[in-house]
Amino acid sequence: MKKTSEIVIIGGGVIGTSTAYYLTKRGKEVVLFEKNDLASGASGACDQDIILQSKNPGIHLQLAMKSAEIYKTLEAELEHPIEYENTGGMILIETEEELEIMRDFVKRQQQVGLEVEILDLKQARELQPGLSRHLVGSTYSPQDAHVNSMELTLGFAKAARKQGARIMLHTEVVGIKQRNGRVQGVVTSRGDVDCEIVINCAGAWAPKIAEMIGLTIPIKPRRGQIIVTEEVAPYVMGDVLSARYIVAKYNPEILENSSDPGIKLGVGLSLSQTQKGNILIGATREFVGYNTDVTRTGLKEILKNATRLVPGLKGMNIIRMFAGLRPYTPDGLPIIGPVEGIEGFFVAAGHEGDGIALSPVTGKIVSDLIVDGKTFIDVSRLALERFAKNNKKA
Ligand SMILES: Cc1cc2nc3c(=O)[nH]c(=O)nc-3n(C[C@H](O)[C@H](O)[C@H](O)COP(=O)(O)OP(=O)(O)OC[C@H]3O[C@@H](n4cnc5c(N)ncnc54)[C@H](O)[C@@H]3O)c2cc1C
């Protein structure tokens, strides 16, 4: 193994590989370390939605809109089939109370330029005939899209390699070397590498990497269980979420206090169909440490919720189930940028349920910050320092 590199990236998920792609595109020397295989973390155990309308208006939606723009030409740029499709998407509304909340959400999104509207039940059923008649309606945005997250990760890695990146699989970073407040290199299971910059792209494991350099990062693994059906004829149009999904995503405290097992597990509908025809039915949002087991209660509650909203799913066979760990942050925004007080140490992690959608823009921002010292928006709101002025452990 070569003993030096300008930049070391830790983590071979969609964020690490995207960052490797954009940095090598700008001529940087990069080595990426992944302790298992590419996409072996959340990036290979998730849904396929590039959904804009689930994002809070503000910097979150701004990032998603920039990413969506990049996605339009990404497949051609990477020269790899990533199964990108601009499908549109909807958020199902069950009650008048939810309708009021979604009206306000949609209005604020429209104000910043997102194409999104509220549909009544008849209009929603015209787009998605399988919807239950008890629904009040839905939102709809033609800007939502799909991508195969594993192919995307492999595509970023392949293109980064072509541009000179070295990607070291089955190589765990076990330590970070620093001197006088400056990063010096990393210690891996296959030897040391000296470098000027270390980028922590370890998703739900980012806090463990941070600990190696004396930092606390408030990311927690948030398990999501997903069910996969057999291949069926086209049945689901685009990305389908439920308003309860939005509540589960942004308000974990409401879920914990509920006595309903489905709400307690953070179950909110996410539904989409792959190009091959399998339907992905999700998902839970649970804080259970690094446990990636699937559970009987998870299966039961996901299905109960999904078939209540889309009864036609009842006739389909399930072929498997899996779970991944979303890298959750307390304010729902990722952590992107350099860390104050440790020169050369960057974080690009904490994308919770949005890492696939935000991967192109994240890689671009990190490469812009490293090469130009600035990017297309003010990213100070994404800095680690927003959580506490002094993150350094005593
Ligand atoms: C059920 C579920 C559904 C989701 N649906 C969507 C969706 O529809 N749309 C969307 O945009 N997002 C979705 N997400 C979120 C998305 O999957 C994540 O935000 C994204 O995959 C995070 O990517 P990452 O590269 O940061 O982390 P990961 O993919 O987890 O990658 C981190 C990598 O770091 C490696 N690593 C850790 N420690 C070390 C070490 N010491 N040395 C070397 N390597 C190390 C790990 O092995 C891992 O491969 C979903 C997530 C889940 C769980």
The ligand as a Tripos MOL2 file, in Angstrom:
@<TRIPOS>MOLECULE
LIG
   53    58     1     0     0
SMALL
NO_CHARGES

@<TRIPOS>ATOM
      1 C1        -34.4350    2.0510    5.4960 C.3       1 LIG1
      2 C2        -33.7370    3.2130    4.8720 C.ar      1 LIG1
      3 C3        -34.3200    3.8560    3.7900 C.ar      1 LIG1
      4 C4        -33.6800    4.9690    3.2030 C.ar      1 LIG1
      5 N1        -34.2330    5.5470    2.1090 N.ar      1 LIG1
      6 C5        -33.6070    6.5930    1.5050 C.ar      1 LIG1
      7 C6        -34.1370    7.1860    0.3350 C.ar      1 LIG1
      8 O1        -35.1310    6.7330   -0.2270 O.2       1 LIG1
      9 N2        -33.5020    8.2740   -0.1700 N.ar      1 LIG1
     10 C7        -32.3810    8.8110    0.4080 C.ar      1 LIG1
     11 O2        -31.8880    9.8140   -0.0730 O.2       1 LIG1
     12 N3        -31.8350    8.2410    1.5060 N.ar      1 LIG1
     13 C8        -32.4190    7.1450    2.0550 C.ar      1 LIG1
     14 N4        -31.8870    6.5760    3.1800 N.ar      1 LIG1
     15 C9        -30.7060    7.1940    3.7960 C.3       1 LIG1
     16 C10       -29.4210    6.8040    3.0940 C.3       1 LIG1
     17 O3        -29.3700    5.4070    2.9130 O.3       1 LIG1
     18 C11       -28.2320    7.2740    3.9390 C.3       1 LIG1
     19 O4        -28.3870    8.6280    4.3000 O.3       1 LIG1
     20 C12       -26.9420    7.1310    3.1460 C.3       1 LIG1
     21 O5        -26.8310    5.8290    2.6120 O.3       1 LIG1
     22 C13       -25.7420    7.4400    4.0390 C.3       1 LIG1
     23 O6        -24.5910    7.2240    3.2810 O.3       1 LIG1
     24 P1        -23.1640    7.2420    3.9650 P.3       1 LIG1
     25 O7        -22.1770    7.0110    2.8910 O.co2     1 LIG1
     26 O8        -23.0530    8.4680    4.8110 O.co2     1 LIG1
     27 O9        -23.2030    6.0250    5.0170 O.3       1 LIG1
     28 P2        -23.0380    4.4730    4.7680 P.3       1 LIG1
     29 O10       -23.6190    4.0180    3.4980 O.co2     1 LIG1
     30 O11       -23.5090    3.7900    5.9980 O.co2     1 LIG1
     31 O12       -21.4680    4.3070    4.6100 O.3       1 LIG1
     32 C14       -20.5630    4.4580    5.6760 C.3       1 LIG1
     33 C15       -19.4560    3.4510    5.4280 C.3       1 LIG1
     34 O13       -18.3870    3.6860    6.3400 O.3       1 LIG1
     35 C16       -17.7790    2.4450    6.5810 C.3       1 LIG1
     36 N5        -16.9600    2.5430    7.7950 N.ar      1 LIG1
     37 C17       -17.3980    2.7560    9.0580 C.ar      1 LIG1
     38 N6        -16.3570    2.7830    9.9070 N.ar      1 LIG1
     39 C18       -15.2370    2.5940    9.1610 C.ar      1 LIG1
     40 C19       -13.8510    2.5200    9.4750 C.ar      1 LIG1
     41 N7        -13.4170    2.6410   10.7440 N.pl3     1 LIG1
     42 N8        -12.9630    2.3220    8.4760 N.ar      1 LIG1
     43 C20       -13.3810    2.1890    7.1920 C.ar      1 LIG1
     44 N9        -14.7010    2.2480    6.8380 N.ar      1 LIG1
     45 C21       -15.6130    2.4480    7.8170 C.ar      1 LIG1
     46 C22       -18.9650    1.5000    6.7310 C.3       1 LIG1
     47 O14       -18.5840    0.1440    6.5500 O.3       1 LIG1
     48 C23       -19.9130    2.0130    5.6500 C.3       1 LIG1
     49 O15       -19.7840    1.2860    4.4310 O.3       1 LIG1
     50 C24       -32.4720    5.4470    3.7480 C.ar      1 LIG1
     51 C25       -31.8610    4.7660    4.8140 C.ar      1 LIG1
     52 C26       -32.4760    3.6470    5.3560 C.ar      1 LIG1
     53 C27       -31.7880    2.9100    6.4710 C.3       1 LIG1
@<TRIPOS>BOND
     1     1     2 1
     2     2     3 ar
     3     2    52 ar
     4     3     4 ar
     5     4     5 ar
     6     4    50 ar
     7     5     6 ar
     8     6     7 ar
     9     6    13 1
    10     7     8 2
    11     7     9 ar
    12     9    10 ar
    13    10    11 2
    14    10    12 ar
    15    12    13 ar
    16    13    14 ar
    17    14    15 1
    18    14    50 ar
    19    15    16 1
    20    16    17 1
    21    16    18 1
    22    18    19 1
    23    18    20 1
    24    20    21 1
    25    20    22 1
    26    22    23 1
    27    23    24 1
    28    24    25 2
    29    24    26 1
    30    24    27 1
    31    27    28 1
    32    28    29 2
    33    28    30 1
    34    28    31 1
    35    31    32 1
    36    32    33 1
    37    33    34 1
    38    33    48 1
    39    34    35 1
    40    35    36 1
    41    35    46 1
    42    36    37 ar
    43    36    45 ar
    44    37    38 ar
    45    38    39 ar
    46    39    40 ar
    47    39    45 ar
    48    40    41 1
    49    40    42 ar
    50    42    43 ar
    51    43    44 ar
    52    44    45 ar
    53    46    47 1
    54    46    48 1
    55    48    49 1
    56    50    51 ar
    57    51    52 ar
    58    52    53 1
@<TRIPOS>SUBSTRUCTURE
     1 LIG1         1 GROUP 0 **** ****
